[in-house]
Amino acid sequence: MGIIERLQQCLDSQSLIVGEALRAHPACIYLIPKAIIRPGSTEELAAAMTVCHELGQTVVTRGGGSGLVGGTVCEGEDILLSLERMNRIESIDVLGRTATVQAGVPLQALQDAAAAKALFFPLDLGARGSATLGGNLATNAGGNRVIRYGMTRDMVLGLEVVLSDGRIISAMNSVIKNNSGYDLKHLFVGSEGTLGIITRAVMRLQPAPLSENTALVAVSSFDRLVRLLGQADQHLGGAMSAFEVMWQSYYEAICQGGKRHRYPIRDSYPFYVLIESLGANQEADNQRFAAALEALFEQGLIEDAVLTKSRREAEALWAIRDDVEALMSLFPYFVFDVSVPLAEMESYVAEVEAGVKAAWPEDQCCIVFGHLGDGNLHFVIRAAGEFEQVREQVNEIVYEPLRSRKGVISAEHGIGLEKRPYLNISRSQDEIELMKLIKRSFDPKGILNPGKIFEA
Ligand SMILES: Cc1cc2nc3c(=O)[nH]c(=O)nc-3n(C[C@H](O)[C@H](O)[C@H](O)COP(=O)(O)OP(=O)(O)OC[C@H]3O[C@@H](n4cnc5c(N)ncnc54)[C@H](O)[C@@H]3O)c2cc1C
């Protein structure tokens, strides 16, 4: 009996899509997998994985499909596993400040459910409507508030995972302190679907912030920018929740001469920073925020500033930072997400910009922005020529200078297929061998998301 017949024995037609019906599924835009498994429960998934393991069937797990490194790419021989039906927030414990969720819950749904109970789930990123908690965990997503709340790894207390052979590991811990042996959940966080399938999780919630202050400031040099980061954090006494830097190139490309967004501050400064602080007392926090900005002016760290007075005004500033759509006009372009130590950042950016200009003197652009508070930079680079032909050249320009600077080729998005050839820039051979050993222990037949992160 073949794999499809075996799966049909344990899954009903809601949980297994095969044949022509595959074409209607949103995940099947380019390549059509052999089948799609859409389990309604952990047990159903475990039964399906037992069969896949027995027959050596490869499985690619998909959450919201918002990943940016080809982590959910399927070949025709793979089965796609979609967590779309496991999308229930099972409970919110107000006292313990935790949420128990199924892996297919969209990030925004958890943010909203937490807010309805006067709690706060601080993970936030542009794809909040489609990205799922399972995907956030599998990629260890970062986003805008890492500086204050950490990455997804810092927000998870417990996990339930189905292993490649169908065993269910239920480690739904809900307490903060648990040093009873190895903390296995951290192996699955950031493993990009290669070690196990995350089915449920206990996420940590925070008290809802009662005050919010946001400002856009202009800065005249990189040296001042770095000092501003330290000083703003100090003046705001640990309440700073975002420090998002936009290089002038980004600010201009997004505002498009005022056509797409009104310039809150004129466009002649080299750097713009969106600073956000979250607190517990609006009146006192307003005063503290205004006083902090004044002190930063006096210290000569900022040239100009816009302080928002309402949520609407704050949203208008965030819209500039989040408007990736505006960059579509640059198409074709390449997007990068790297980390580099602050002390190396200025020279690194200069080297990449110079590399792009030298390679395509006539037709290119290099746009820079990032979550500077955690050393994370994004580049959007347009280079003349046929996309596939220039891709490798652009990759070399961005990744190679990281080697000598102890930089990282993937700050937030993971490795997937796209960054696989460059993993050795950020990881030693010994580290990669150890990763492969872990992979073999969890997935000896190599059926989970094959070829992602590294070749088996
Ligand atoms: C506009 C936009 C803005 C973004 N901004 C950010 C940002 O600021 N920070 C950031 O970190 N990322 C960002 N991303 C990238 C993306 O949203 C994140 O990587 C997100 O965590 C992926 O979640 P997903 O559910 O869409 O996962 P998918 O894209 O479906 O999958 C991503 C990877 O996780 C694996 N996976 C998914 N679900 C599971 C599961 N249940 N168990 C095991 N493995 C699983 C997949 O196999 C794949 O390898 C952005 C993307 C877009 C489009």
The ligand as an SDF file (V2000), in Angstrom:
LIG
                    3D

 53 58  0  0  0  0  0  0  0  0999 V2000
    6.1800   41.8650    6.0090 C   0  0  0  0  0  0  0  0  0  0  0  0
    7.0050   40.9040    6.8230 C   0  0  0  0  0  0  0  0  0  0  0  0
    7.6570   41.3600    7.9600 C   0  0  0  0  0  0  0  0  0  0  0  0
    8.4270   40.4810    8.7320 C   0  0  0  0  0  0  0  0  0  0  0  0
    9.0730   40.9670    9.8280 N   0  0  0  0  0  0  0  0  0  0  0  0
    9.7700   40.1280   10.6080 C   0  0  0  0  0  0  0  0  0  0  0  0
   10.4360   40.6070   11.7760 C   0  0  0  0  0  0  0  0  0  0  0  0
   10.4260   41.8100   12.1050 O   0  0  0  0  0  0  0  0  0  0  0  0
   11.0910   39.7100   12.5400 N   0  0  0  0  0  0  0  0  0  0  0  0
   11.1490   38.3710   12.2110 C   0  0  0  0  0  0  0  0  0  0  0  0
   11.7540   37.5860   12.9580 O   0  0  0  0  0  0  0  0  0  0  0  0
   10.5590   37.8980   11.0700 N   0  0  0  0  0  0  0  0  0  0  0  0
    9.8810   38.7270   10.2820 C   0  0  0  0  0  0  0  0  0  0  0  0
    9.2770   38.2490    9.1330 N   0  0  0  0  0  0  0  0  0  0  0  0
    9.4390   36.8240    8.7580 C   0  0  0  0  0  0  0  0  0  0  0  0
    8.3160   35.8690    9.2250 C   0  0  0  0  0  0  0  0  0  0  0  0
    7.1130   36.5790    9.4590 O   0  0  0  0  0  0  0  0  0  0  0  0
    8.7480   35.1110   10.4890 C   0  0  0  0  0  0  0  0  0  0  0  0
    9.8480   34.2750   10.1780 O   0  0  0  0  0  0  0  0  0  0  0  0
    7.6230   34.2640   11.1090 C   0  0  0  0  0  0  0  0  0  0  0  0
    8.0690   33.8270   12.3710 O   0  0  0  0  0  0  0  0  0  0  0  0
    7.2420   33.0480   10.2560 C   0  0  0  0  0  0  0  0  0  0  0  0
    6.0200   32.4870   10.7560 O   0  0  0  0  0  0  0  0  0  0  0  0
    5.0820   31.5970    9.8000 P   0  0  0  0  0  0  0  0  0  0  0  0
    4.0070   31.0090   10.6230 O   0  0  0  0  0  0  0  0  0  0  0  0
    4.6620   32.3880    8.6270 O   0  0  0  0  0  0  0  0  0  0  0  0
    6.1010   30.4400    9.3770 O   0  0  0  0  0  0  0  0  0  0  0  0
    6.3320   29.7680    7.9190 P   0  0  0  0  0  0  0  0  0  0  0  0
    6.8000   30.7980    6.9680 O   0  0  0  0  0  0  0  0  0  0  0  0
    5.1380   28.9960    7.5700 O   0  0  0  0  0  0  0  0  0  0  0  0
    7.5210   28.7950    8.2860 O   0  0  0  0  0  0  0  0  0  0  0  0
    8.7760   29.2980    8.6720 C   0  0  0  0  0  0  0  0  0  0  0  0
    9.6780   28.1310    9.1200 C   0  0  0  0  0  0  0  0  0  0  0  0
    9.1520   27.5620   10.3160 O   0  0  0  0  0  0  0  0  0  0  0  0
    8.8100   26.1860   10.1320 C   0  0  0  0  0  0  0  0  0  0  0  0
    7.5520   25.9540   10.8610 N   0  0  0  0  0  0  0  0  0  0  0  0
    6.4020   26.6590   10.7430 C   0  0  0  0  0  0  0  0  0  0  0  0
    5.4790   26.2100   11.6260 N   0  0  0  0  0  0  0  0  0  0  0  0
    6.0790   25.2000   12.3120 C   0  0  0  0  0  0  0  0  0  0  0  0
    5.6470   24.3400   13.3550 C   0  0  0  0  0  0  0  0  0  0  0  0
    4.4210   24.4080   13.8670 N   0  0  0  0  0  0  0  0  0  0  0  0
    6.5190   23.4040   13.8150 N   0  0  0  0  0  0  0  0  0  0  0  0
    7.7650   23.2970   13.2950 C   0  0  0  0  0  0  0  0  0  0  0  0
    8.2170   24.0950   12.3130 N   0  0  0  0  0  0  0  0  0  0  0  0
    7.3830   25.0280   11.8190 C   0  0  0  0  0  0  0  0  0  0  0  0
    8.7100   25.9940    8.6220 C   0  0  0  0  0  0  0  0  0  0  0  0
    9.0140   24.6580    8.2660 O   0  0  0  0  0  0  0  0  0  0  0  0
    9.7460   26.9870    8.1080 C   0  0  0  0  0  0  0  0  0  0  0  0
   11.0330   26.4240    8.1640 O   0  0  0  0  0  0  0  0  0  0  0  0
    8.5350   39.1130    8.3420 C   0  0  0  0  0  0  0  0  0  0  0  0
    7.8730   38.6540    7.1870 C   0  0  0  0  0  0  0  0  0  0  0  0
    7.1210   39.5330    6.4390 C   0  0  0  0  0  0  0  0  0  0  0  0
    6.4220   38.9940    5.2180 C   0  0  0  0  0  0  0  0  0  0  0  0
  1  2  1  0
  2  3  1  0
  2 52  2  0
  3  4  2  0
  4  5  1  0
  4 50  1  0
  5  6  2  0
  6  7  1  0
  6 13  1  0
  7  8  2  0
  7  9  1  0
  9 10  1  0
 10 11  2  0
 10 12  1  0
 12 13  2  0
 13 14  1  0
 14 15  1  0
 14 50  1  0
 15 16  1  0
 16 17  1  0
 16 18  1  0
 18 19  1  0
 18 20  1  0
 20 21  1  0
 20 22  1  0
 22 23  1  0
 23 24  1  0
 24 25  2  0
 24 26  1  0
 24 27  1  0
 27 28  1  0
 28 29  2  0
 28 30  1  0
 28 31  1  0
 31 32  1  0
 32 33  1  0
 33 34  1  0
 33 48  1  0
 34 35  1  0
 35 36  1  0
 35 46  1  0
 36 37  1  0
 36 45  1  0
 37 38  2  0
 38 39  1  0
 39 40  1  0
 39 45  2  0
 40 41  1  0
 40 42  2  0
 42 43  1  0
 43 44  2  0
 44 45  1  0
 46 47  1  0
 46 48  1  0
 48 49  1  0
 50 51  2  0
 51 52  1  0
 52 53  1  0
M  END
$$$$
